[in-house]
Amino acid sequence: MRVHWMVLLCATVANAQNFNGGDSTWYCGILANENCSIHIAEPRCGTDLITYTNMCALGQAHCKDATVNQLHMGPCGDGGTTTRSPEQIVHGSELVLDFQCVVLGHRGCEPAMNEKICGTDGITYQNFCEYEKARCMHRDLHVAKLGDCSA
């Protein structure tokens, strides 16, 4: 497990990705191996007019085709309109990060992991897991440097 988190840390530092409609390639690599059938069924209509069983499945579709975003909650063709204004469409990269945040929210951070990370918010996070949890709440947070912010 320690190696897994170090790989995640290295990838985050290397990519410093922005999820305001930006590149979600790194998270897509993780999501590609996820078994979406074990997650709660919450149908979502994609902009490709395919109904996906949940956020995980729609996120995987976005990772395969970056033009696939969320048109609306619920199944496609449920009698409602299939057109939405651009402001109502949820970008697929946001769904990918949202899904990762849901997964992190159900997982505790290993206390033995002590690879401190200095965030661009000036806060020192005890490990990558704690940094990622904070990033779920503050999407513009990135790694400033490895180690303590005061060092």
N, C-alpha and C positions, 0 to 999 in steps of 0.2 A: 504494500500500500504506500509506503514511503517513496518508493521509486515512481509510482504513478503520480503523486503530488509534485515531485520534483520535475517530472516531464511537463506537467501542467504549468508549473512556475516558469520554467524555461520558455515554454511556448508563449506565455503571457508577456514576459519581458521582451521577447523577440518581436512579438507582433503589436503590442500596445494598441489593441483594436478599439474602435469606436463603434458603438451599436446604435447610433442615431441614423439608422438606415444604411449603415456602413457594412464593412466586410465581416462576415461571420464564419469564415472558412475554418478557423481553428476549432470553434465549438461544433461545427458540422462534423468534424472528424470524430469527436466524442459521440455525438448524437447518432451517427451512422451505425454504431454498434448497440444502440439501445433497443430493447424489446418493447415496443410501444403498446403491445397487447396487454401488458401487466399494469398499465396506467388507466385511470378512470376514463370511461367513455364520456366524452363531451364533444359531440359533433360540431365541426366547424366547416364552413363553406370556403373553399379556396377560390382565388381569382380565376382559376382554370375551370371553375364550376364543378369540381369534384368534391364530394363530401368526405372529409377525413374524420376518423374516429375520435381524435383528440389532438391536443397541442403538439404532442410528440410526433404523431404521424404527419401533421401539416408542416412541422419544422423539418422533418426528413425530406418532404417533398420540396420545400424551399431550398434545402441544401443541394438537391439534385438539379433544380431549375430555379435560379434566382428570381425569375419573374413571378413565381407562385407566392402569393401573399394571402392574408385572411380577408375575405370579402365581408363575412359576418359570422356571428355565432349561430349554431344550429345547422341543420342539413341544407344543402342547396336544393332549390326547387320545392321548398316547403310551402309554396303558395305566395311567398313574399317576393319582393323585387330582387333581382340579381344585380342591380346597379347600385353603386354607392358613390358618394363624393370621395375624392382622394383623401380627405381628412378622416373619413370613417374607416378606411382600409388600414389594417394593421400590417406593417411591413414584416416580412418573413424573418429578417434578422432579429427583430425585437422578440418574435415568438421563440426563436432558438435560445436567446439569452434568458427569456422568461422561464422556459422549460428548465434550463440549467439551474436557475435560481430556486425553482420548486424542488428539484432534486437536492440541492445543497441545504435547503431549509429542513429537510427530513433527515439530514445526516449530521452527526456531531463531528467536530474537528478533533483530530487526534492531538492530545496534549503533548505527546512526545516530539511532535514536529516543531522545531524551533528556528526555522529559516525565516528570520525577521525580514519584513518588507516595508519600505518607506513609500507611502502613497503620495500622490500629487496633492492630497489634502493636508500634508504635513503630519499625518498620523502614522505611527509605527505599528504595523500589524504583526502579531506574534508568529503567524505562518501564512502560507498561501491560502489555506481554507478560510481563515478569518478575513483576509483581504477580499477574496471572492464574494463572501457574504456581504461585506460592506459595499462592494461594487454593484451588487444587486439593488441596493437602495440608492446608489449614486452612480448613474450610468457614465458620467464623465470622469470617473476615477480611473487613474492609470498608475503604473509603477514608476516612481521617481528614481528609485535605486534599490538595490538589494542591501539589506541591513537596516540598522536603526537610523531614524531621521536625524537624530542629534549627533550622530557620529561623523 
